[in-house]
Amino acid sequence: MEKKCAIEMKGITKRFGQVTANDSIDLRINRGEIMALLGENGSGKTTLMNMLSGIYQPDEGEIYEDGSRIYIRSPREAYEYGIGMIHQHYKLIEVFTATQNIILGLNDGKMDIAAAEARVKEICSRYGFDIDPGKKVYDMSVSQKQTVEIVKVLYRGADILILDEPTAVLTPQETQKLFRVLRNMKEDGKAIVIITHKLHEVMDVSDTVTVLRKGKYIGTVNTADTDPQALTDMMVGHAVSLNIERPRYPDPQRKLIVEGLTVVDEEGIRRLDSVSFTANTGEILGVAGISGSGQKELLEAITGLYPVKEGSIRFIGSDGSETELVGKTPKKIRETGIGMAFVPEDRLGMGLVGSMGMTGNMLLRSWKNGKGALLRKKDPEALANRIWKDLDVVTPGVDYPVRRLSGGNVQKVLVGREISSEPAVLMTAYAVRGLDINTSYTIYSLLTEQKMKGVAVIYVGEDLDVLIELADRILVLCGGRVAGIVDGRTATKEEIGLLMTHFDSKESGE
Amino acid sequence: MSTENRTPLLRLAKRSEMDPRKVWCIRVASIAIALILGFIPILLTGNNPFAAYGVIVQGSLSRPIYIRQTVKIAVPLLGCALAIAPCFKMKFWNIGAEGQITMGAVAATYFALFWADKLPHFPLLAIMFISGAVAGGLWALIPAFFKAKWNTNETLFTLMMNYIAIGIVAWLQGGPWEGRKGSQLIPMFSDNARIPTVLGVHCGWVIALVLVVLMYIYMNRTKQGYEIAVIGDSVNTARYAGMNVGWIMMRTMFLSGAISGIVGFMIVSGANYTLYSGVANGVGFTSITVAWLSQLNSFAMIAISMMLAILEKGSNTLQTRMEIPASIADIITGILLFCMLSCEFFINYRLIFRHRERKEVNV
């Protein structure tokens, strides 16, 4: 089948102040093809696609559709050209149903919900989507919300679809489902661009790969003719070893003993059900599981942020004394002198204060220090400066609001602060989500460094490839229960994948 | 599409961080623009705007007595804006300052009416001051408690508390505290219960200026100020850092209400020398404007509250001298608010004109 060119971008340049986000980029998007747009964080992928979806206008360069020059000045105009983008952050009205969200903003005179619903159903069955058009968005899982976004774009007649990191929030199963749908759409002659930095997904789903690096176009290759190593080289400019170092700590001791931990959420659903495990010093304990299997609740329960219904969490001091953590507030735990560090999943919404600079964020751990009512800013400022240098945080200064930093730098600030407290237990939730390869490796080596200092590290992750290379042991959660604990050095992805879905049949039978 | 459809004539781009000095220049410019726009309503009344502005300035600043009266208007605005600032920083929308002022005034009035002949001057004033602060603080604590415990909506709650407070005063006026039977008035305070003057104005202005400095230090240099800023940014982050959010909310609201209560004490004991249901006279609401326009910066509040006071005092003179309705002050205040809020837009975004951009490209 001959590939027909849908969109051609020529010499596209986009600047934001001093920064050139896209530097004279040429790009071809073909119909009946899935193109992966690959690049590290800040390489300009999203900016480039935002110019196709009408959010930005290019400063220089030309865009052609089917050979004729077009100007896209708004998302509405983009739809007129058949271009639709599914953004990383969904833009749905929670209290509306799927159908209401899909027809939102369309003005064709009348509002015929029934007819719209029928068309939604038709689109769904055509491509293999699985949503209930009458379901309210607040009742939906992340993957269902994404489906609504995709159907919304298709409903508007888009035949050029751009997906910005669609798999970042999906489980492996959901990802496979999404890929099946994408392949169906490809068969239907649609042009699809998927922005990502997960290499195995690129290899799995795409036909061609275009690589950007630091705002520049590096090249386009056929997926069949390349391999992850070659793509990584294109992406980062130099070869990055895919091997994560995993040294052995000589003398692991028990540090944290969790027994029969059960937590119940506001609706009375058991989020954790009799979870028991031990975390040891000098060990990275990986936690795997489909998202929403209780990972968040587990870490928050240990740090005192989530109420515990039953069970115990005991901390073993260096002198062998045991301290019960259940029933203690985060403040109390800190006052007891238990060194616990926590890198939460929601970095800006929980781990950091977005409007403050690095110094203000260092204070988050030490603001209580010193006698009297006044803040002590000296030490935090010194710490901020140290982290700025040691971790190469890209920021104009330690007082620059961290909200304005890129995702990787935000995470460096957070991890840097947590490690600086010299914890006995270090917990991280999705520590490398959304980060580029280089920053991810920085984080891995920081965690390993902590482990070799004798810290008990708990690493909640989603990328199984990383887990089996990084973790010493892997605890697999499924539906709030421990499905198994496996040795990271011998476990296989298949084994863990099986455990992740272990209790599913049992659950549905109950 | 024809090739005429290029990029739009005008588009917006988000600015990167701006130099703070430049930001304040833009704010000052927006005030100037507002004053120029203020020409229009004055012209509509058939008067010379320059003359009118002259009268406003003259009527509010040209003689010591005018200045005193202007300061007298500014002091409660400033004090109350300071009271609201920590709540707003915390994103706790306290619009109940009106009621907190009133309750502070009620408590102070109680001692002014029934203890004035039993206590010497300064101890009496001290008790009035403290009781005003405590009453205002407790009044503010009620909605904070419900917010902390059951997450009630603080905006509605604090607003409704205003009307209860005003109702209580109306009852006192016609009932237990009524002076001459049937007058519906509370008697005037004796001299013993009136606060002394400094430079011809009641000493509330000294208290307010001290509060400006204290509030600045509190918000920027203390642990409690830091806690407030963190909660304002993200409640989850505050919880993560081990802060007791409910407790901090209640503490901050008590503080806020206490300052409002002190303002209430200053009004009854320094300006009105009596209590009536309209004692707060909208100060609790106008001070929201002051707090917002000054971006919660204590020192900027001095300028903003003075400016609003000048407008109010000056336009009264305007009414007598040029027969322009005094409500012109409200119109200009409205224009000011509009201009200053829209200038925030230009601080965050910049406009790009089509032809200028093409030039840039060519160069």
Boltz contact constraints between the chains, C-beta under 6 A:
constraints:
  - contact:
      token1: [A, 17]
      token2: [B, 16]
      max_distance: 6.0
  - contact:
      token1: [A, 57]
      token2: [B, 7]
      max_distance: 6.0
  - contact:
      token1: [A, 71]
      token2: [B, 5]
      max_distance: 6.0
  - contact:
      token1: [A, 73]
      token2: [B, 8]
      max_distance: 6.0
  - contact:
      token1: [A, 330]
      token2: [B, 242]
      max_distance: 6.0
  - contact:
      token1: [A, 331]
      token2: [B, 242]
      max_distance: 6.0
  - contact:
      token1: [A, 334]
      token2: [B, 242]
      max_distance: 6.0
  - contact:
      token1: [A, 349]
      token2: [B, 234]
      max_distance: 6.0
  - contact:
      token1: [A, 349]
      token2: [B, 236]
      max_distance: 6.0
  - contact:
      token1: [A, 350]
      token2: [B, 236]
      max_distance: 6.0
  - contact:
      token1: [A, 350]
      token2: [B, 237]
      max_distance: 6.0
  - contact:
      token1: [A, 350]
      token2: [B, 240]
      max_distance: 6.0
  - contact:
      token1: [A, 353]
      token2: [B, 230]
      max_distance: 6.0
  - contact:
      token1: [A, 353]
      token2: [B, 233]
      max_distance: 6.0
  - contact:
      token1: [A, 353]
      token2: [B, 237]
      max_distance: 6.0
  - contact:
      token1: [A, 354]
      token2: [B, 233]
      max_distance: 6.0
  - contact:
      token1: [A, 355]
      token2: [B, 233]
      max_distance: 6.0
  - contact:
      token1: [A, 364]
      token2: [B, 241]
      max_distance: 6.0
  - contact:
      token1: [A, 367]
      token2: [B, 223]
      max_distance: 6.0
  - contact:
      token1: [A, 367]
      token2: [B, 226]
      max_distance: 6.0
  - contact:
      token1: [A, 373]
      token2: [B, 222]
      max_distance: 6.0
  - contact:
      token1: [A, 374]
      token2: [B, 221]
      max_distance: 6.0
  - contact:
      token1: [A, 374]
      token2: [B, 222]
      max_distance: 6.0
  - contact:
      token1: [A, 375]
      token2: [B, 221]
      max_distance: 6.0
  - contact:
      token1: [A, 375]
      token2: [B, 223]
      max_distance: 6.0
  - contact:
      token1: [A, 375]
      token2: [B, 226]
      max_distance: 6.0
